[in-house]
Structures are given as structure tokens and as C-alpha cells.
């Protein structure tokens, strides 16, 4: 009896240490992530709430906390420049997302054909994404310049009547911004689409080929519907890019000519740091947050619905 007791005691102590280590191992990820989660929560929700309260105050060059109501929001939407900026955001967002997705999907399908030097082509198409928006805007401003860009090049080739002056035309400048943004981001869309294409079950493709389906029909009827979730993800990310567009436009056009390429982010910067109207700038910033929320909230709800549906179907 006396020999059994120490053995049982040591076994229970060993089991206790093992269970303690197991419990600690379970909580280590939460402990490691807790500071990051807390910081992100304060940074996103805390500063968003602070910005919203500032938008309701009478702040000018420095923040104050005297409540003034929603007057800044009313004056904001009565401002013609703000309405132009928001309209530009809508036009740019639609054309930019559609163009980047179309070109990205086309490039992904081309690379998916197992072309030679595939890694080289992927690098070339992804290269614009590695370039900052400021550099991209600066370089494309040179290309759009009538005295140094496309127009100058065509004149040297002998086509003296050729004109390409989009950046000096109020009606066409926004489309120059769209082209530049598509060049910058289509490689990103290509990478996501290519990853989706490579995840499609090859047995489905082989079965379709045996049935005599053409390549175009295989992609249209089998491959593209299979990667539909990738389309949603690409749309959401590109719309976020479009909503937060600032440095690209600032380097490319500076918001001009006139205010024809002004975007909400540029308008917020001008109000806060050029005119010292912090409260109205905060109101404009909250409108940008609202635009992003209109993108992210439906996406989050769709993801939750999709996950629940998958779980219900096993």
C-alpha cells in the first residue's frame, strides 16, 4: 500500500502538469493576438467614433468638443465640389473595378494555358502592383503630357494631327485616372483569378474535353462559375482601393483640371490640412467610411450566409 501511494501521487502530478501545459497551449494564440486585436479595435472603432464626434462639433484648426449637430453634413452635401468628388468616386469605382477585373481575368486565362516562361509573365503582370501609387501617377502624368508623352511620340512619327490631351480636358481627365488605376491593379486581380483557376478540379475539365466542348465553352460554363467566390473577393478589394484613392490622383492630376478629378479623400485632405476646417473634414471622412461600410457589410453578411449554408448542407 505504501509503495502504491507515491506512484499514484506522481502520476496525478504528471497528469496535472500535462493538463496545465495543454490549457496554456490552447490560450497561447489568444494571448499573442490579444494586443494586436485590442490595438486594431481602438484604431478602427475608437478613432472612427472620435472622428464622428468631431464631425458634430464646431472644430476649426484644433479639435473642440462643443456639440453643434449635423450641420456640417448638410453643408457638405450642399457643396458642389463635394458632389463632384462623390460622383467621380462612383464613376471611377465602376469603371476601375470592371476594367481591372476584365483584364485580370483575361491575363489569368492566358497564363492558365501553361504558356512558356509562365513565371516571367506573372512577374511582368504583377510588377505594377509593386510600384507605389505616387510613382505610378507621376509616370503616367508624363505619358499624358502633350509635350512629352503619347502625343509627342506620335508627332515625332509624323502624325502631326494626333491629339491626346485627356489630362487637360475636364470631361476626359477622369478616364485617364481610370486607365492608370486599371494598369496598376489588374495584375492583382490576375493573381487572384489565376489562383482560383488552378484550384478547379481537372477531372471536370477533362470530362468536358472528352464531350467535345471548346476551350471557350469550358471556361464559360465550368471554370468561371466554379470560381464565383473569387469574383466577389476581387470586387470587394478593388472597391476598397477605389474608395481610398488619394495618392494616385494627387500625383497624376492633383484633382484638376479645375475640380474635375477631385475625389473624397482629396477633399478631406484639403479641408483638414489646407483650410483648417476639421469638423467638416471629419464629416467628409465619415462619408468615406459610410461608402466603405456599404461595401464591407454586405460582403460580410454574404460570407456568413454562405458559411451557414455550407454547414447546413454538410
Backbone torsions as a table, in degrees:
resi	resn	phi	psi	omega
1	UNK	NA	-42.7	-178.7
2	UNK	-68.5	-26.8	179.4
3	UNK	-78.0	-27.5	-178.1
4	UNK	-77.3	-36.1	-174.7
5	UNK	-59.8	-48.3	178.2
6	UNK	-62.2	-34.5	179.6
7	UNK	-65.7	-43.1	178.6
8	UNK	-65.7	-38.3	-179.8
9	UNK	-65.8	-43.5	179.1
10	UNK	-66.6	-34.3	178.4
11	UNK	-66.8	-41.6	179.0
12	UNK	-67.3	-37.2	177.1
13	UNK	-65.1	-41.6	178.0
14	UNK	-63.9	-40.4	178.5
15	UNK	-65.9	-37.3	178.2
16	UNK	-64.0	-43.9	178.7
17	UNK	-63.4	-39.5	-180.0
18	UNK	-65.3	-44.2	179.2
19	UNK	-65.9	-36.0	177.4
20	UNK	-63.7	-42.1	178.3
21	UNK	-66.5	-38.6	178.0
22	UNK	-63.0	-44.0	179.1
23	UNK	-64.3	-40.5	178.2
24	UNK	-64.1	-40.0	178.1
25	UNK	-62.8	-32.5	178.4
26	UNK	-69.9	-32.8	-175.7
27	UNK	-92.9	-10.0	-178.8
28	UNK	-58.8	-46.6	178.6
29	UNK	-58.6	-41.3	179.1
30	UNK	-65.5	-39.2	179.6
31	UNK	-65.3	-41.2	-179.2
32	UNK	-68.1	-39.8	-176.4
33	UNK	-82.3	-17.7	-175.0
34	UNK	-56.5	-47.5	179.6
35	UNK	-60.8	-40.7	180.0
36	UNK	-65.6	-43.9	179.9
37	UNK	-63.8	-43.1	179.4
38	UNK	-63.4	-44.5	179.1
39	UNK	-63.1	-43.3	178.9
40	UNK	-63.5	-40.3	180.0
41	UNK	-62.6	-46.0	179.3
42	UNK	-64.7	-43.4	-176.5
43	UNK	-65.3	-42.9	-176.4
44	UNK	-82.3	-60.9	-172.9
45	UNK	-79.7	-38.4	-179.6
46	UNK	-64.4	-50.4	-178.7
47	UNK	-72.7	-27.6	174.3
48	UNK	-65.8	-43.8	177.5
49	UNK	-63.9	-39.8	178.3
50	UNK	-64.1	-42.8	178.9
51	UNK	-63.1	-40.6	178.5
52	UNK	-62.7	-41.8	179.6
53	UNK	-67.1	-39.1	177.3
54	UNK	-61.6	-35.0	180.0
55	UNK	-67.0	-18.7	178.3
56	UNK	-95.9	2.6	-177.1
57	UNK	-100.7	-174.1	177.2
58	UNK	-107.3	32.4	-176.4
59	UNK	-64.6	142.6	175.0
60	UNK	-120.9	-98.5	-179.5
61	UNK	-79.8	-27.2	177.1
62	UNK	-127.5	148.9	-179.7
63	UNK	-65.4	135.6	170.0
64	UNK	-127.5	168.1	-171.6
65	UNK	-125.2	28.3	175.6
66	UNK	-86.6	121.0	-175.0
67	UNK	-68.3	130.6	-180.0
68	UNK	-123.9	-7.9	179.4
69	UNK	91.1	-160.1	-173.9
70	UNK	-97.3	24.4	-178.6
71	UNK	-63.1	-34.1	-179.5
72	UNK	-67.4	-32.5	177.6
73	UNK	-68.7	-38.6	178.6
74	UNK	-65.5	-47.8	179.5
75	UNK	-65.9	-30.3	179.2
76	UNK	-63.1	-46.6	-177.5
77	UNK	-78.5	-9.1	172.6
78	UNK	-87.9	-10.1	-178.0
79	UNK	-82.2	124.7	-177.2
80	UNK	-63.7	-37.4	-178.4
81	UNK	-65.1	-39.9	178.4
82	UNK	-64.3	-40.3	178.4
83	UNK	-64.7	-37.4	175.6
84	UNK	-64.3	-42.4	-179.7
85	UNK	-62.1	-43.5	-179.0
86	UNK	-69.8	-36.6	175.7
87	UNK	-64.0	-42.0	177.3
88	UNK	-61.1	-39.0	178.3
89	UNK	-61.5	-41.2	179.4
90	UNK	-66.9	-47.3	-179.3
91	UNK	-62.6	-48.3	-179.5
92	UNK	-62.7	-43.4	-178.1
93	UNK	-60.1	-46.1	-177.4
94	UNK	-66.1	-50.5	-176.9
95	UNK	-69.7	-39.0	-179.0
96	UNK	-65.0	-47.7	-178.8
97	UNK	-65.7	-45.7	-179.4
98	UNK	-63.1	-44.9	-178.8
99	UNK	-67.0	-45.9	-179.2
100	UNK	-64.3	-37.8	178.9
101	UNK	-69.3	-42.7	-179.2
102	UNK	-62.8	-48.3	-179.3
103	UNK	-68.6	-40.4	178.9
104	UNK	-62.2	-41.4	178.4
105	UNK	-66.6	-41.6	178.3
106	UNK	-61.3	-45.7	178.9
107	UNK	-63.5	-40.2	179.7
108	UNK	-64.0	-41.4	179.2
109	UNK	-65.6	-39.6	178.7
110	UNK	-63.6	-44.8	-179.9
111	UNK	-69.5	-29.4	-178.7
112	UNK	-68.1	-8.9	178.2
113	UNK	-80.8	12.0	179.1
114	UNK	59.4	49.1	-179.3
115	UNK	-71.2	160.6	176.7
116	UNK	-70.2	149.4	-179.7
117	UNK	56.4	43.2	-177.3
118	UNK	-59.1	-41.6	-179.0
119	UNK	-63.8	-33.8	178.1
120	UNK	-66.6	-44.2	179.4
121	UNK	-64.5	-40.3	178.0
122	UNK	-61.7	-41.1	179.5
123	UNK	-64.0	-41.9	-179.6
124	UNK	-63.4	-44.6	-177.8
125	UNK	-70.8	-29.4	179.8
126	UNK	-86.3	-12.6	-176.1
127	UNK	-56.9	-44.4	180.0
128	UNK	-56.6	-29.2	-179.9
129	UNK	-68.5	-25.6	179.5
130	UNK	-80.3	-11.8	-179.9
131	UNK	-90.7	136.6	-179.7
132	UNK	-67.3	156.4	180.0
133	UNK	-63.7	-30.9	178.6
134	UNK	-65.3	-45.8	178.5
135	UNK	-64.2	-43.1	178.5
136	UNK	-59.9	-47.2	179.4
137	UNK	-62.3	-39.7	-179.8
138	UNK	-65.5	-46.5	-178.6
139	UNK	-64.5	-43.9	-179.2
140	UNK	-71.0	-25.6	173.8
141	UNK	-65.6	-33.8	173.7
142	UNK	-67.3	-42.2	-179.0
143	UNK	-65.6	-33.1	178.6
144	UNK	-83.4	-9.3	-178.8
145	UNK	-69.5	124.4	-177.5
146	UNK	-61.9	-23.9	-176.8
147	UNK	-95.4	-2.1	-177.1
148	UNK	-146.2	-5.2	-172.8
149	UNK	-109.5	-135.5	-177.7
150	UNK	-58.2	-45.3	-177.4
151	UNK	-63.2	-43.4	178.7
152	UNK	-62.6	-39.8	179.8
153	UNK	-64.7	-44.7	179.8
154	UNK	-67.6	-34.0	176.0
155	UNK	-64.1	-38.4	178.2
156	UNK	-67.6	-24.5	176.6
157	UNK	-81.5	-4.6	177.2
158	UNK	106.6	-3.2	179.2
159	UNK	-90.7	80.2	-172.1
160	UNK	-71.9	-20.6	-179.5
161	UNK	-88.1	-3.9	-178.2
162	UNK	-68.6	134.1	177.3
163	UNK	-131.1	135.4	177.6
164	UNK	-145.0	77.6	-173.4
165	UNK	-120.5	52.6	-178.2
166	UNK	-64.7	-37.5	-175.2
167	UNK	-72.0	-12.3	176.5
168	UNK	-104.5	3.8	-179.3
169	UNK	-111.2	121.6	-177.2
170	UNK	-59.9	-32.3	-176.2
171	UNK	-82.0	-21.5	-174.6
172	UNK	-111.1	-11.7	-175.4
173	UNK	-61.0	-37.8	-178.7
174	UNK	-63.0	-32.5	179.7
175	UNK	-74.0	-28.4	172.0
176	UNK	-64.8	-38.0	175.6
177	UNK	-64.9	-40.0	178.8
178	UNK	-61.5	-45.6	-179.6
179	UNK	-61.2	-43.2	179.5
180	UNK	-63.5	-43.6	178.8
181	UNK	-63.9	-39.2	178.2
182	UNK	-63.7	-43.5	178.1
183	UNK	-59.3	-37.4	-177.7
184	UNK	-71.1	-38.9	-166.2
185	UNK	-110.2	-8.4	-177.9
186	UNK	-65.5	-29.7	176.8
187	UNK	-65.1	-35.5	176.5
188	UNK	-64.0	-45.3	177.5
189	UNK	-62.4	-38.1	178.5
190	UNK	-60.3	-42.5	-178.3
191	UNK	-63.7	-43.2	179.3
192	UNK	-67.6	-43.2	179.0
193	UNK	-63.8	-39.9	-179.5
194	UNK	-64.4	-40.2	176.4
195	UNK	-61.6	-39.6	177.5
196	UNK	-67.1	-41.4	179.7
197	UNK	-63.2	-38.1	-178.5
198	UNK	-73.5	-13.7	179.5
199	UNK	-91.3	-4.9	-179.7
200	UNK	-71.4	139.1	-179.7
201	UNK	-63.0	121.0	-177.8
202	UNK	-70.4	-20.5	178.1
203	UNK	-64.7	-36.4	176.6
204	UNK	-63.6	-41.6	-179.3
205	UNK	-67.4	-42.4	179.3
206	UNK	-64.3	-38.0	178.3
207	UNK	-64.5	-40.6	178.0
208	UNK	-66.3	-38.4	178.2
209	UNK	-65.2	-38.2	177.6
210	UNK	-64.1	-35.1	178.6
211	UNK	-75.6	-3.9	176.4
212	UNK	90.8	15.4	179.3
213	UNK	-72.3	141.2	178.0
214	UNK	-75.4	166.8	179.6
215	UNK	-61.8	-43.2	-179.4
216	UNK	-62.7	-40.6	-179.7
217	UNK	-69.2	-36.1	178.5
218	UNK	-62.3	-44.9	179.9
219	UNK	-68.4	-38.7	-175.8
220	UNK	-73.2	-36.6	-173.1
221	UNK	-100.0	-23.9	-173.9
222	UNK	-118.2	-57.8	-169.9
223	UNK	-68.9	-54.0	-175.5
224	UNK	-63.2	-44.0	175.0
225	UNK	-61.1	-28.9	-179.4
226	UNK	-69.0	-34.0	-177.1
227	UNK	-97.9	26.4	-179.8
228	UNK	-55.7	-39.6	177.1
229	UNK	-59.9	-30.6	177.1
230	UNK	-63.8	-37.6	178.3
231	UNK	-60.0	-44.0	-179.6
232	UNK	-62.2	-44.3	-179.7
233	UNK	-63.4	-43.0	179.9
234	UNK	-64.5	-42.1	179.2
235	UNK	-60.2	-45.4	-177.7
236	UNK	-63.3	-46.2	-178.1
237	UNK	-65.7	-43.8	-179.6
238	UNK	-66.0	-36.2	176.9
239	UNK	-65.4	-35.0	174.4
240	UNK	-65.3	-41.2	175.2
241	UNK	-57.2	-46.5	-177.3
242	UNK	-64.8	-41.5	-177.3
243	UNK	-64.9	-35.0	-176.1
244	UNK	-97.8	16.7	-178.9
245	UNK	-61.1	122.7	179.9
246	UNK	-143.8	-65.8	-173.2
247	UNK	-65.4	-32.9	178.3
248	UNK	-62.3	-48.8	-179.0
249	UNK	-68.8	-39.1	-178.8
250	UNK	-62.8	-39.5	179.4
251	UNK	-77.2	-29.9	-175.2
252	UNK	-83.7	-49.7	-174.4
253	UNK	-127.9	-16.9	-174.7
254	UNK	67.6	16.5	-177.6
255	UNK	91.6	-4.4	-177.6
256	UNK	-98.3	-172.0	-3.1
257	UNK	-66.8	137.7	-173.2
258	UNK	68.8	-121.1	175.6
259	UNK	-122.6	23.4	-171.9
260	UNK	-69.9	-23.1	178.1
261	UNK	-120.1	27.1	175.4
262	UNK	-70.9	136.0	177.5
263	UNK	-117.6	159.8	-178.5
264	UNK	-54.0	-39.4	-179.9
265	UNK	-63.9	-38.9	177.1
266	UNK	-66.5	-38.7	179.3
267	UNK	-64.4	-41.3	177.8
268	UNK	-62.8	-45.4	178.8
269	UNK	-59.7	-43.6	-179.1
270	UNK	-63.6	-43.0	-179.8
271	UNK	-65.4	-45.0	-172.8
272	UNK	-78.2	-43.4	-169.8
273	UNK	-107.2	-14.2	177.6
274	UNK	-105.1	-39.6	-176.7
275	UNK	-104.1	-12.7	-179.9
276	UNK	69.9	28.3	178.5
277	UNK	-104.3	78.2	-172.2
278	UNK	-66.2	-42.6	-176.1
279	UNK	-63.2	-46.7	179.5
280	UNK	-69.1	-34.2	174.8
281	UNK	-64.1	-38.0	176.4
282	UNK	-65.4	-37.6	176.9
283	UNK	-62.9	-42.3	177.1
284	UNK	-64.7	-38.3	177.7
285	UNK	-63.4	-37.9	177.8
286	UNK	-66.3	-30.8	175.7
287	UNK	-68.0	-33.2	174.5
288	UNK	-67.5	-42.4	176.7
289	UNK	-59.4	-40.5	178.8
290	UNK	-63.0	-39.1	178.6
291	UNK	-64.6	-41.1	177.9
292	UNK	-66.4	-39.2	179.4
293	UNK	-63.3	-35.3	177.7
294	UNK	-64.4	-20.0	177.3
295	UNK	-90.9	-46.9	-171.3
296	UNK	-76.9	-38.5	-176.5
297	UNK	-64.3	-49.6	176.2
298	UNK	-59.9	-36.3	178.4
299	UNK	-64.7	-43.3	179.0
300	UNK	-64.5	-40.8	178.0
301	UNK	-64.9	-40.1	178.7
302	UNK	-65.1	-40.3	178.5
303	UNK	-64.1	-42.0	179.1
304	UNK	-64.9	-42.4	178.7
305	UNK	-64.1	-40.7	-179.3
306	UNK	-66.1	-41.7	178.8
307	UNK	-65.1	-42.2	178.4
308	UNK	-64.5	-37.5	179.9
309	UNK	-67.0	-40.6	178.3
310	UNK	-64.6	-39.8	179.3
311	UNK	-67.1	-37.0	-179.9
312	UNK	-69.1	-29.4	179.7
313	UNK	-91.9	5.3	177.7
314	UNK	81.1	NA	NA
